Amino acid sequence: MDEFNPRSYGATGNGITYDTNAIQAAIDAAALVKGTVTLTAGTYLTSSLFLKSNITFHMEEGSTLLGTTEEFM
């Protein structure tokens, strides 16, 4: 199964920088091949994400998905 790491799409996982676009890009890519999105250790700051069918969303130990209602540009 194909694995997609949001860090490969520009996510930092530092809890300060918005990682929304990178995580969404990994989700979109995984959906094309029924793949897995894997968050490695870190804190991923994100606004709304849109999950898709036929993906697995896996969070490794030490990873945190930090949601915010603030929009970003």
Secondary structure as UniProt FT lines:
FT   STRAND          3..4
FT   HELIX           6..9
FT   STRAND          14..18
FT   HELIX           20..33
FT   STRAND          36..39
FT   STRAND          42..46
FT   TURN            53..54
FT   STRAND          56..59
FT   TURN            61..62
FT   STRAND          63..67
//
